[in-house]
Amino acid sequence: MKTNRKKSIILGMPRTFSIYEVLVNRLEQLGFEVIDISYDDDVFKYRNIWDRLVNLYHKTILNNKGYKNKLKFKALGVEVVKRLQAIEDKVDYCLLIRADIYPEEVIDQIKMKTNKMIAYQWDGVNRYPAVKKLVYKFDRFFVFDSKDAEQEDERFIATTNFYFGHLDNIEIKPKPSTFFFVGTFMKVRWQQISDTIQLIIQNNGAPNFYLYTGEKDMAKEYHIDGINFINNPLTYQENINLALQNEIFVDFLVDAHNGLSFRVFEAIGYGRKLITNNKEVMNYDFYHPHNIYVLNHEERTLSEFLNIPYSPINTEILNKYNFDNWIYRILEN
């Protein structure tokens, strides 16, 4: 007798910027039963100086890069343990994004309750090296930076980030000559950001940049027209709603990796032009010089790029990077 039982999936990831909520909601809309074990790994504070010293010992002497994450989980992962203990039947899939935020023993517990273990590292492997010793625990381990797949072994499988096609809102009409960027304030990329803003203004553009910082006085020290310093991070949904009001998306590479950010895929998915300093974008099947301008790697001027009409991307290519297809490729490939 056939059953219409939903496929079940354990989803675990950082709760940073609330993107996990969009993932959970979309998976449910796609027909999955979702067991969400995501948690706020970025709000951790050491209880005392002893915990800090013990972590330093593990990190420098024992070369245990994952000890701090174990402390984080002990403090913040109580609900995760309860949810795992409540699982009675085998789950079809587990997808851990940034598996390094979970202790090995928790991953082992998940493995006992799951038919297929999948991991996706959407940050550079060398930025969070503790994940390297976890690879063997998964049936498939994906990385978003192809360089990581080349430099490690065959267990590291290259893939990309994605965009959420269902979040596109064609009723939102972008304002002409508007440029959107949102990110965390980092001194190492401040010069690049300020130079890009000046370039945009010189070309009669209106920059709408949002920089998140926990320091409330940052706006006074680094004030530039076109930058909004925010002390509370935008949710992912707020981010997309703001982005769609702009004609051109802007992206800055983080030096710790070469993988393409979500902003790149949002640009192609929502039909927006893109300005980026990540030259790797030129190697992808969706690249078109009418749509993407690579800072410091162009012979043409920004003005010339802006005056060229957007060139629509092949639907088959667009669908490839839509989350609705990405998730099945990750789970079933």
N, C-alpha and C positions, 0 to 999 in steps of 0.2 A: 504494500500500500504506500503510495507516494505521500509525502508530507510537505507542507509549505513552511517548514521551520526556517526562521531567519538565520542567516550566517551570523556568527557571533565574533566579536573582536575585542581584545583588550588593547586600549590605547593609553600609552604613557609618554609624557613629554613635559617640558617646563611650561608653566602657566604664563610666562612672560608675554606681555602685550595681548593676552587673551585670545591668541590664535587657536588655542586648543578648543575654545568654545565653538568656533566656526567649524573646526574639524569634526567635533562630536556631532553637531547639528547636521552637517552635510552627510556624514556616514549614516546617521539615522534616516535621513531623507532618501538615501540610496538603498535602504532596506536592511541595514545591519543592526544587530543588537549590540550596543556599545557599553563596555565596562570601562569607565574612565578612571585611570589611576594617576593622572597628571597631578603635579603638586608645585607649590611655590618655592622652588629651590633657591631663588635669588633674594629671599628675605632673611636668610640665615645670619645669626651673629654668634660669635664664640661666647660660651657661658662664662669663661674666665681665662686668665693668662695661661693656666695649665693646659687647657684644650688647644690653645694656639701653639704652645711649645711642642706638645705631642704631635700635632699635625706637621710642624716644621721638621721634627725628627723623622717622621715617616716619609716626608717628601724628599728631604736632602740626604739622609743617611740610608734609609731602606729603599729609596727610589719608588715609594708607593704613592703614585700621583692621585690615587682615588680615595685616600683616607679622609680628606675634607668632605667629599661627597657622602661618605659613610656617616660622618657627624651630622651633616645636613639632614640626611634621611632619618636618622634617629630622632632628630628634633622636630622634623616637619612631616614625616611620612606615616604618622600613626593611622590616618584614615586609609592610606593605601593598603597597609597590612590588613586592616579590617575588611576591606573590599575583596582582597584576594582570598582571605579565609572563608568568605561567604560563598565563593564559587563552588558549586557542587558538580556540575557536568563539565566535560571537556569543552574548551573554547576552540573555535575553528582557527583563529589567527591571534597573534599578538604583534602589534607594531609599536616599537619603542623608538621615539625620536630623541636623540641624545641619550643613548642607553647608559652613558657614564654617570648620570645623576642617580642611578639605582645601584645599590650594593649587590655584589655577586650573589649573595644568598637569596636576595629578593628575586633576582633574575632566575635563579634555580627553581624557586617556588613557582614562578610564572610558567617556566618550562614544563613543570610537572602537570600543569593544568591546561596546556595549550598544544594543539596539533601542529601548528606551524609558527615558528619564531622568525620575525622580520625586524631588522633594525635599519634606521636611516639616520646618518650623521649629517645634519644640515649646517655644520660648522667644520672648520678645518680640523683634521685628525690631530695634527701637531699642536693645535691650540688646546685641545683636551685629550692629551695622550693616554689618559687612564682607560680610554675606550678600547685601546689596542688589545688588551688582554681579555676582552669580553667577546671578541669576534667569533671564537669557536663555539660559543653558546647559541648561535643563531643559525637557522637554515640558510638565510640570505642576509648579507650585510651590505647596505648601500651607502655610498658617500656622494656628496654633491660636488666635490672637487675632483675632476678627472686626474689631476696630478697626484692626489692621494692614492687613487686606484693604481696608477702607474708605479709609484714609489714603494707601495706596500706589497702584499702578495695577492694571489688570485682570489682570495676570499673577499677582498674589497671590490665591490662592483660599482662602477660609475653610473650615476643617474643625475637628475637635475631637480631643482625646486619646481614649483608649479604655480598656477593661478586658480582662483575660484571663479569659474565662469558664471555661477549662479548669483554672484554679488554684483555683476555688471548691471548698471541702471541706465538704460538709453534715454530716460527722461531727463537725466542730468546733462545739461549742455555745458561743455567747458568754455571758460572765458578765454577769448583770444589772447595769445602771447603770454600765457601764464605758465609758470614753471614750478613744479612741486617736488619737495624733498622732505622726508622725515627721518630722523635718526637720533642716536645718542651723541651728545657732545663728546668729542675726543680731540685733545690738543694736537695729536699727530696729523689729523686731517683738516684742521682749522684753516690753514693757508689755502689748501685746495678749495675748500668751500667758499672762503671769502673771495678768492680769485674768480671762481665760477659765477658768483653773484655779480661781481663787477662786469664780467663778460656779458651776462644776461642783460644788465641795465644798459650797457653800451649798445646793445642791439634792440633797444626799446621794449625789452621784456619786463614782466612783473614777477619777481621771485616770491614764492610762498614757501619758505623753508621753516620747518619746525624742528628745533633741537631740544631734546630732553636732557635735563640736568637736575641733580638733587641740590645744587648750590643756588640759592635764591639771588645772590648778588652777581651771578654770571652775566646777566643781561647788561649790567652797567659796564663791566670790564670789556665785553666783546660786542658791544652794540653795533649793528650794521642794519641799515634799512633793508627790509625783505626777510629778516630772520625773526621768528617768534620763539623765544625761549620758554619752555613749558616745564613746570615742576612735577606734574602728574603725567605719566605716559598715556598716550592715546591707546584705546583698544584697537584691535585690528579692524573691526568694523568701522570705527570712527576714521581710522587711517584711510580706508578705501573710499569712504564717502567724501572726504576732503580731496583725495587724489583725483577722483572723477570730475571734480569741478575745474581741473586744470588741463591745459592742452598738451603740455610736455612734462614728462617725468624725468627726474634727475637721480642718478645713482652714483655712489662713491664706493670703490673697492676698499675692503678692510685688508690690510697687508698680510694678515695671518692665513689667507687662502686666495685661490684664484677662481673659486666657484661663482656662479652667477646668483645674485640676490633675488629675492622675491620681486623686487621692484622691476627687474628686467622682464619677468614673465607677466607681471601685471600690465606692463606697457604693451606687450604684444597682444595679450588677451583682451584688453579693453580698447585697443585701437588708438593708442597714444604714441607720439614720438618719444624718443629716449635720448638723453645725454648721459654718458657714463665715462669713467676713466678706466674701465675694465676692457682691455683690448681683446680678451678671450671671447667676447661676444661675437667677434667677427668670424669665428670658426663654427658657428651654429647654423642650422638649416633655416632658421627664421630671419637671419640677418639680411637686411636690405639697406643700402646706403641712404635711401630716401627717408628711412624711418629712424635710423640710429646714427648718432654722432659720437665718435670716440675722442675724448679730450686728449690732446697732445699726440694724436696719431692721424691727423687729418691734414691734407694739403688745401682743402677748401676752407672757407671761413664759416663761422657759425651762421652769419647772415645768409649765405648761399644755401646752407642746409635748411634753414627755416623757411626759405622761399620755395622750396620744392614740395609739391603735394605729397601727402601720405600715400604709400603704396600698400593696398590691402594684402594681407598674408593669406596664403593658401589655407583653406578650411581644414584640410587633413593635418597640416602642421600645427595649426591652432589647437585642434582637438587633442593632439599628442601631449600637450603641456597643461591641458585642463585637468584639474584635480579628479574629476569624475572618471577619467581614463587612467590617469597616473596611478590612482589607488589600486585599480584592478591589475595593472601591469606589475606593480610592486608585490602584490599579494600572490598572484597566480603565475608570474613568469618563472 
